[in-house]
Each structure stands twice: as structure tokens, then as C-alpha cells.
Amino acid sequence: MRLSQLEEELKKRFVHPYQWGRTQNNSWDQATNFIYQIPHLEQVLTECNNRFANHENAQEWQNYALNRWYNFWSAWAIEKVFGASLEVIPAKNPKDSEKDFFIKGLPFDHKTTVFPKNYPHSLVYAQQNPESLIRWLYKHQSKENRQHFKNRLFIVLYDSYFERHWQLKAYLIWLKALVDYYVNHFDAEKLVTVPLEDHSPVLADIIWAIR
């Protein structure tokens, strides 16, 4: 599927409320892992109906599945964008939870995330003090199977106009331009070295995606 086609599919998610209803967890993840095989929204909705229609909380299951589907396929597309660059070598194991690719020999996982509403500082402060936000993200995000303390590139989304930050994950063509620019101007010396309690220091950086 072309990037533009996947972008169209992801944007169809906009008409459905973006609600989790619960903290992401392993058991609900396992029950909705079918989203990894389905790039089309209508097929996800059909699968949700087939599996959860008779559940008392069927709508909550659907919301959870739609959110995972949306986040996965956006992240999958961005990983492909990174991997298409001559400066990037994809990880040999696509299921490697600690790294997606190498840039100039350095391994990185990547995570696209909205600017966190619980972060205790402003966007301007975070841009001026990226280590502060990076430390916060390592501490508060990616729990259970998704948690690790290795090098990471964060794409941080911020919608200045409507504060629908989550919707920016669907704008793949725009995100591709930001990623391409970052990779083409990559400088390892500008990475942030982040000391983490009970873990070895990591290298990290933020690609700001602000509209």
C-alpha cells in the first residue's frame, strides 16, 4: 500500500471518538492483535463486530482496537520512511522491541507520541529543554511489553489550532518530510544523553511535528 493510500485509511479514523477507556495492557492487546494484519479501517470495524458485538462493553473493545490499529499503522509507515533513507539500516529482526533501525551505526527505536497533557511544562519549555521531556517520556510511557530503556527517537505531535494532536499521526506525507529532513541532517553529537535511574544512559532525540 502506498503512503498516500495508507494516509487516506488513517484519516477515516477521525470520525470515530479517540477514547481508550482504560490503560493499555497486555491482555487487551492480545485480544486485539488482529489489527496487525488489517490495513483497512472498514475491515477492522467488521472484525470488531464479529468478535465483540455480544460483549457488554463492545464499544470499549472497538475503541481500543481502533486506537491500536491507528497507532500501529502510522508507526509502521514512519518506520518504512526511516528505512527508505540511504543513511538508515533497518533492524534485521522486525519484531525487535528495542530497535527499529540504525542511523550511522547507532541503534534506535522510534515512537510517535502526542505532546503529553500531564507533562508539567509548556511546549516552549520542552523545546528549549528537550532532555526534560525525554526523561518524562521514558518514565511515563510504554509500559509492560512495550517498555525498554534503549536509544529512542521521539516524534512529538502538537496541533496548535484544534489541539487534536492525535490526528497528526495520519498525516504521513507531512511526517515523511520531517523525518527525511532529520535523517539528512543527522548529527550524533546533537543527541541528548539521558541518565536514567537504575539503567544505563541512553541516546535520544525529538523530531518536533507541530502544526
Buried (B, 14 or more C-beta within 10 A) or exposed (E): EEBEEBBBBBBBBEEBEBEEEEEBEEEBBEEBEBBEEBBBBEBBBEBBEEBBEEEEEBBBBBBBBBBBBBBBBBBBBBBBBBEBBEBBBBBEEEEEEBBBBBBEEBBBBBBBBBBBEEBEEEBEEBBEEBBBBBBBBBEEBBEEEEEBBBBBBBBBBBBEEEEEBBBBBBBBEEBBEBBBEBBEEBEEEEBBEBEBEEEEEBBBBBBBBBB
